[in-house]
Amino acid sequence: MATNTMLKPDDSLDAFRAEVREWLGANFPKSLIGKIAAMMSPQGADGAGADGAAWRKAMGAKGWGTPTWPTEYGGGGLSRKEAAVLAQEMASVGAWNPIGGMGILMFGPTLLEYGSEAQKRQHMPAICTADIRWCQGYSEPGAGSDLASLQTFAEDKGDHYVVNGQKTWTSGGQWADWCFALVRTDKSKKHEGISFLLIDMKSPGITVKPIQMISGVSPFCETFFDNVAVPKENRVGTEGEGWTIGKRLLQHERTNLSGGGGAARMMGGGAKSLPDVAKEHLGVDSEGRIADAELRLRIIKFEMEWRAFLLTSMRVVQEAKASGGVSVVSSILKTVGTKLGQERAELMIEIIGLQGLGWEGDGFSAGDLAQTRGWLGGKATTIYGGSTEIQNNVVAKRILGMLDHQ
Ligand SMILES: Cc1cc2nc3c(=O)[nH]c(=O)nc-3n(C[C@H](O)[C@H](O)[C@H](O)COP(=O)(O)OP(=O)(O)OC[C@H]3O[C@@H](n4cnc5c(N)ncnc54)[C@H](O)[C@@H]3O)c2cc1C
């Protein structure tokens, strides 16, 4: 649980800034500067070794990985202004947030809104310290875009459910401790027949089979449920409320998958910018500009779009927080952000040239290989969290007010 001795929001931010600086100076290992890529590893920050693990523990104990979440559930309890100061100070020393994963990005905010007091007290603290890993049991072989067609059935057995069925594309399922899942509790209704269950991945009857992606890694799985007993107190919300809760979670997911938040974190973590990489690989002209004039123009155009997107994305996130939550605008952010993310990866490969097309071998550095695999892995961003076509449908219907063609 966080020990928050910080000043109240209306006290001097200068004093708060000084306290943050001192704390970062004492706790952020400088060896981690530029190592935010560890967050993409299955171990998260711990993938950066002992320093990464120590940094995660320190931030988790302070509650600053989830700065604005309530202290009683392990968050930092900071005001938005204080959280902004924290982010600025972290960025200025190359520190990055070591608390991540689905617990932070989508499940935690949803549980804060819909969970019972007991559920929040049980699950939130370990989300805020990233000690527990969550996976998402939504998609099924016959229910992706048309998610409400899901068939995994939770049969009512009095004080518990017995779950049978199959989920697919379960990211991190092989490493997860818990799964938040959409299951059917009533076969006679489509949307109203769905409930939101929290399932302990160690429960007898769960089998997880990793699937390999084009990028060569196996970050997601088929997950089979064979007579899995789940206590009823693990249902979030009422029976049949799962569709409403599940959609809210998707809004958080889409906001985070848009790339804006991720990119901002990468910048704070000292990741190299596209122009810097281009100067390194292509050289500079007599005025210190990227030597290849044609590519330079395309990079500038991209950087302008990217920055405009980041600012818009940050503004929307702030507006959402001020108005009490995420909205369907998350669909616009996801579509634009993932498209720009893919464009960035294409440009990066072009800049790096043949070195960016290696698969393995001594001729390629770890950085080169990460670019290739990131470029291939990034193809999935316009599919997961709801495909671009589905986001466009949401925007057409829910924002533009266009009707379905029958
Ligand atoms: C890397 C990765 C990780 C994932 N992680 C998870 C996870 O952790 N948990 C989880 O539950 N799921 C996960 N998913 C699943 C993801 O949410 C689905 O892949 C996605 O919702 C699309 O569903 P589908 O694959 O069944 O494709 P389909 O729904 O079969 O769609 C196929 C194509 O048809 C288009 N299409 C479908 N319906 C329409 C429509 N009405 N209008 C216009 N076009 C349409 C789609 O846009 C797509 O191009 C992951 C997927 C990927 C690729």
The ligand as an SDF file (V2000), in Angstrom:
LIG
                    3D

 53 58  0  0  0  0  0  0  0  0999 V2000
   -1.5970   -9.2900  -31.2380 C   0  0  0  0  0  0  0  0  0  0  0  0
   -3.0010   -9.5120  -30.8080 C   0  0  0  0  0  0  0  0  0  0  0  0
   -3.2770   -9.5620  -29.4510 C   0  0  0  0  0  0  0  0  0  0  0  0
   -4.5930   -9.7730  -29.0240 C   0  0  0  0  0  0  0  0  0  0  0  0
   -4.8160   -9.8780  -27.6760 N   0  0  0  0  0  0  0  0  0  0  0  0
   -6.0550  -10.1820  -27.2370 C   0  0  0  0  0  0  0  0  0  0  0  0
   -6.2880  -10.4240  -25.8480 C   0  0  0  0  0  0  0  0  0  0  0  0
   -5.3950  -10.2970  -25.0060 O   0  0  0  0  0  0  0  0  0  0  0  0
   -7.5110  -10.7840  -25.4710 N   0  0  0  0  0  0  0  0  0  0  0  0
   -8.5580  -10.9090  -26.3390 C   0  0  0  0  0  0  0  0  0  0  0  0
   -9.6390  -11.2300  -25.9090 O   0  0  0  0  0  0  0  0  0  0  0  0
   -8.3750  -10.7040  -27.6770 N   0  0  0  0  0  0  0  0  0  0  0  0
   -7.1420  -10.3510  -28.1440 C   0  0  0  0  0  0  0  0  0  0  0  0
   -6.9220  -10.1470  -29.4820 N   0  0  0  0  0  0  0  0  0  0  0  0
   -8.0340  -10.3670  -30.4180 C   0  0  0  0  0  0  0  0  0  0  0  0
   -8.5380   -9.1290  -31.1280 C   0  0  0  0  0  0  0  0  0  0  0  0
   -9.3310   -8.3430  -30.2740 O   0  0  0  0  0  0  0  0  0  0  0  0
   -9.3000   -9.6130  -32.3680 C   0  0  0  0  0  0  0  0  0  0  0  0
   -8.3380  -10.1710  -33.2440 O   0  0  0  0  0  0  0  0  0  0  0  0
  -10.0540   -8.5170  -33.0650 C   0  0  0  0  0  0  0  0  0  0  0  0
  -11.1270   -8.0830  -32.2690 O   0  0  0  0  0  0  0  0  0  0  0  0
  -10.5840   -8.9650  -34.4380 C   0  0  0  0  0  0  0  0  0  0  0  0
  -11.2850  -10.1560  -34.3180 O   0  0  0  0  0  0  0  0  0  0  0  0
  -10.9580  -11.4050  -35.2650 P   0  0  0  0  0  0  0  0  0  0  0  0
   -9.4800  -11.6560  -35.2060 O   0  0  0  0  0  0  0  0  0  0  0  0
  -11.8500  -12.5230  -34.8750 O   0  0  0  0  0  0  0  0  0  0  0  0
  -11.2680  -10.9170  -36.7380 O   0  0  0  0  0  0  0  0  0  0  0  0
  -12.7140  -10.8540  -37.4030 P   0  0  0  0  0  0  0  0  0  0  0  0
  -13.6980  -10.2940  -36.4460 O   0  0  0  0  0  0  0  0  0  0  0  0
  -13.0170  -12.1680  -38.0310 O   0  0  0  0  0  0  0  0  0  0  0  0
  -12.4750   -9.7750  -38.5430 O   0  0  0  0  0  0  0  0  0  0  0  0
  -11.8160  -10.0920  -39.7630 C   0  0  0  0  0  0  0  0  0  0  0  0
  -11.8050   -8.8560  -40.6480 C   0  0  0  0  0  0  0  0  0  0  0  0
  -13.1540   -8.4420  -40.9470 O   0  0  0  0  0  0  0  0  0  0  0  0
  -13.3640   -7.0900  -40.5750 C   0  0  0  0  0  0  0  0  0  0  0  0
  -14.7130   -6.9330  -40.0300 N   0  0  0  0  0  0  0  0  0  0  0  0
  -15.3300   -7.7620  -39.1370 C   0  0  0  0  0  0  0  0  0  0  0  0
  -16.5600   -7.2890  -38.8450 N   0  0  0  0  0  0  0  0  0  0  0  0
  -16.7100   -6.1370  -39.5500 C   0  0  0  0  0  0  0  0  0  0  0  0
  -17.7570   -5.1730  -39.6410 C   0  0  0  0  0  0  0  0  0  0  0  0
  -18.9080   -5.3120  -38.9570 N   0  0  0  0  0  0  0  0  0  0  0  0
  -17.5730   -4.0850  -40.4530 N   0  0  0  0  0  0  0  0  0  0  0  0
  -16.4080   -3.9250  -41.1420 C   0  0  0  0  0  0  0  0  0  0  0  0
  -15.3930   -4.8370  -41.0990 N   0  0  0  0  0  0  0  0  0  0  0  0
  -15.5320   -5.9000  -40.3040 C   0  0  0  0  0  0  0  0  0  0  0  0
  -12.3300   -6.8110  -39.4970 C   0  0  0  0  0  0  0  0  0  0  0  0
  -12.0020   -5.4380  -39.4300 O   0  0  0  0  0  0  0  0  0  0  0  0
  -11.1440   -7.6510  -39.9840 C   0  0  0  0  0  0  0  0  0  0  0  0
  -10.4110   -6.9210  -40.9520 O   0  0  0  0  0  0  0  0  0  0  0  0
   -5.6360   -9.9270  -29.9610 C   0  0  0  0  0  0  0  0  0  0  0  0
   -5.3490   -9.8510  -31.3320 C   0  0  0  0  0  0  0  0  0  0  0  0
   -4.0540   -9.6630  -31.7570 C   0  0  0  0  0  0  0  0  0  0  0  0
   -3.7790   -9.6050  -33.2380 C   0  0  0  0  0  0  0  0  0  0  0  0
  1  2  1  0
  2  3  1  0
  2 52  2  0
  3  4  2  0
  4  5  1  0
  4 50  1  0
  5  6  2  0
  6  7  1  0
  6 13  1  0
  7  8  2  0
  7  9  1  0
  9 10  1  0
 10 11  2  0
 10 12  1  0
 12 13  2  0
 13 14  1  0
 14 15  1  0
 14 50  1  0
 15 16  1  0
 16 17  1  0
 16 18  1  0
 18 19  1  0
 18 20  1  0
 20 21  1  0
 20 22  1  0
 22 23  1  0
 23 24  1  0
 24 25  2  0
 24 26  1  0
 24 27  1  0
 27 28  1  0
 28 29  2  0
 28 30  1  0
 28 31  1  0
 31 32  1  0
 32 33  1  0
 33 34  1  0
 33 48  1  0
 34 35  1  0
 35 36  1  0
 35 46  1  0
 36 37  1  0
 36 45  1  0
 37 38  2  0
 38 39  1  0
 39 40  1  0
 39 45  2  0
 40 41  1  0
 40 42  2  0
 42 43  1  0
 43 44  2  0
 44 45  1  0
 46 47  1  0
 46 48  1  0
 48 49  1  0
 50 51  2  0
 51 52  1  0
 52 53  1  0
M  END
$$$$
